[in-house]
């Protein structure tokens, strides 16, 4: 293991604070990123107790129009690939508020969610999605299969990167599958991470940062074969892996093996490539702070848009506190009224933009920048301007 990026000691990215009384006792943990020189997996070594990270969670998928459209297309794609019918079962691990599974229900497919955050699981159940609020592993998978039967599709969106035992997670997914079923895993892709300097997607929940090569090695270890890889634009660039029983499919598809070779040629196993990335990240921080400080010197007011986990990594790494960013706004009612971890920006309702009319808005949820600009057309018409921080600070 070789460390190539140090983002400093940071609080947990989703550990929002309820009051200023909590500021002094806020815990922080190292946020350093390593490259495995043997398997090319990019990963963290500091592992936080999942009970602390996930039992009371504030991220919900149902607040974004972009994710809603993504989910509809996802359900159609899986339904067509497996020719799903009313007798088939789709299980989603880390199902959040059930937004994706509701799309499958619209096609008449049986669903079951597995979501360890009890508060979010309750939201899913309120929307008619049966959800178990348990942590998923191979033992839980065996219990689920015994009580619910085998699944045609097992889905894990943005969860494989969160688990400390990815082999155990995939073994659990495999244990749920019938013979012809598929495991579908969606993860942020290392390619855009490197090319677009997406360092803010690093936080303590995200233990691994995947490319196709390490995914193929993981699947080899648990008896799964990757039959298809899709690249999707969501979350700054993600890949969706379709994998089935190795005994049925024989081995990874030829297109998958070509992708592995292509990644090697692009330097995704090269320490030099990652060291250059770290240098570019430091330069990106300098550029962003230079812009914010210049605007402040000119007497301009600047607010933030969004309170995503990625935004908190960026704020803490760059040292952007209320002296540079007065507040941020968010559509998620679970976050409004709280303070961001570390930099302690107050999170206010989105309506605040039209009420206070800041001169500039830094889009912390930059992966939804187009959606945000579209929704905030009234703010733009009144002269407001937006800044995107990734890959480099730019006024748009």
Steps between C-alpha positions, in 0.01 A plus 500: 500500500630844407336822616466756222241750631467661844181699560572560868311406814131547421166446675259242360348654188139426598538577873311829494476695825178610666631801690810709562538327837623190313781675310773461763466122543478408132720195426727482194676212329783473245385518139788353298474307172722205402577299188547124530802428281391136459134526395470873407210557739486857629385500861500646849664317789321678786169317550221658707242286683200461262261547794641850540483575129169358388247432774357855491558624148415833336551428130184416308483427128147632447587873505673514159329517160819367340499189720128448434565490124802275555289257704229478234758418232674254735180305567422482127854378421496225763146397411596460134830322573332237719150507344355548846142399571256520789637182661856630510661653807735801494700564817687825553771520765542849649161586352477839673148645477388243243502739204654247259289208618184704446600519133510120487161484672357713220594211265318249719814339645525378861755695706681491833729766642784454747596828670690524831403863568182451701373854441540470121356145492188633671460755221516219243236298681276807516519508118398135471843341457556204732837565663712317756710733717801271544865510402559275200753217498512137393315380812222754446479391135448136600219601736333714234516223241359247744200721572443675164646266239762568232522831314536556128679828564705623795585869479759696696530867406786695658540247779782262398744786553367545855566151637816382671458145364408534130554128439256415778251749358516345153476149644181611671364639175586177321326297772174682422508428125319231311700320232422747222496815712743792500667716759502865393742730680539870427811682623668832423764431235868566555546637147302825550631516859851541360421704190260746666684524836198370691688482831192619689338161440748370759349474847503244779193313373672440164764241580571395138527682165443254218617438150405193295823310573458478880129423455589205277746371762235529771251306290758230425547452874129433565401303191330774299557587135452852366280476193458870432629843600302819440637849552243747633539874566347505849713619797771643282544180298418147618521147372229238532615139522276207404632170638361149520599156624840405356378144458231627262694767311845341500710814531503876453368627167757587234398867511572505874849354452570763235402772749745360755783523246390849399516615862855372534595705197343809659715467811229392744752271670785752488614677816640783287153570361354528849781719625434738212132498596590607855705792366207610282263479798723734701504745209120479476471597864729799448295617200167472684621689806654769282161553330302510825746737665496732199119514505506576873755779446267648237214501752307222328276267701537123446276215617506126435251270331467152642622326812622171350769284655732594212447865581613448857822333386567797273416759767723338760794431266492857371424661837186675374312614809238769555765766441502399132154343460225650716266200479384223270151397390355155442174337388528217752281589801706265720801732460334842515559661838822307566867598466748340261771282657831671566445840338161550674313673221130538584277302261202710393201440269547550126254792513775697679671569166215719377452655842864601558618519137871415543715618208649154445406145592764227529340174384624241747269237346676555165384164364151656483618837365277498191194408704577767760545775241176402333309504828654833603424690180325774700818557702705519180256747342554729799872508430623207709795299373623150569846356568595137446804383700582178311722431309617860549318803633302668223222760487222373273 
